[in-house]
Amino acid sequence: MDRRPEDRIALIELLDRDGRVRRAVDVHAWPVRLGRAIDNTVVLDDPHVAAHHATLLTDEQGQLLVQAGDSVN
């Protein structure tokens, strides 16, 4: 199913060390899983990122939460 940019509920911007946007990812549903493993919603090619680094989700009030995965930092 093709997702349209206007249907997104959030936008994740991945920044480089200088604060420039390297990649933008449309979010169409929660949760969003971040990490190196290919089963994540957003795959990050970075040796400093855990395979399942973090999960972004919302609570009952719609507030964004960050849940740590198997990262050690």
C-alpha positions as CSV (number, residue, x, y, z in Angstrom):
1,M,0.0,0.0,0.0
2,D,1.4,3.4,-1.0
3,R,1.4,6.0,1.7
4,R,1.0,9.6,0.8
5,P,3.1,12.3,2.5
6,E,-0.1,14.2,3.4
7,D,-1.3,11.2,5.4
8,R,1.7,11.2,7.8
9,I,1.2,11.7,11.5
10,A,4.8,12.8,12.2
11,L,8.1,13.3,10.5
12,I,11.4,12.0,11.8
13,E,14.5,13.9,10.7
14,L,17.8,12.1,11.0
15,L,20.6,14.6,11.5
16,D,24.4,14.4,10.9
17,R,26.9,15.6,13.5
18,D,26.6,19.2,12.2
19,G,22.8,19.2,12.6
20,R,22.0,18.9,8.9
21,V,19.1,16.7,7.9
22,R,20.5,13.5,6.3
23,R,17.2,11.7,5.9
24,A,13.6,12.4,6.6
25,V,11.1,9.6,7.4
26,D,7.3,9.9,7.2
27,V,5.5,8.3,10.1
28,H,2.1,6.8,9.3
29,A,1.5,4.7,12.4
30,W,2.9,4.1,15.9
31,P,5.1,2.5,17.2
32,V,8.2,3.3,15.2
33,R,11.2,1.1,15.9
34,L,14.7,2.4,15.4
35,G,17.9,0.4,15.1
36,R,20.4,-1.4,12.9
37,A,18.4,-4.6,12.4
38,I,16.4,-4.9,9.2
39,D,13.2,-5.6,11.1
40,N,13.0,-2.0,12.4
41,T,10.7,0.6,11.0
42,V,13.7,2.9,10.5
43,V,17.0,1.1,9.9
44,L,20.1,3.1,10.9
45,D,23.4,2.2,9.4
46,D,25.6,3.2,12.3
47,P,27.9,0.9,14.4
48,H,27.1,3.0,17.5
49,V,23.4,2.2,17.2
50,A,22.0,-1.1,18.8
51,A,20.2,-3.6,16.6
52,H,17.0,-2.6,18.4
53,H,17.9,0.8,19.8
54,A,14.6,2.5,20.7
55,T,10.9,2.6,20.0
56,L,8.9,5.7,19.6
57,L,5.2,5.5,20.6
58,T,2.4,7.6,22.0
59,D,0.5,7.3,25.3
60,E,-3.3,7.6,25.8
61,Q,-3.0,11.4,25.7
62,G,-1.0,11.4,22.4
63,Q,2.3,12.4,24.1
64,L,5.3,11.0,22.4
65,L,7.4,8.5,24.4
66,V,10.8,7.0,23.7
67,Q,11.3,3.5,25.0
68,A,14.9,2.2,25.2
69,G,15.6,-1.0,23.3
70,D,18.7,-3.1,23.8
71,S,21.1,-0.1,23.7
72,V,23.6,0.5,26.5
73,N,23.7,4.3,26.4
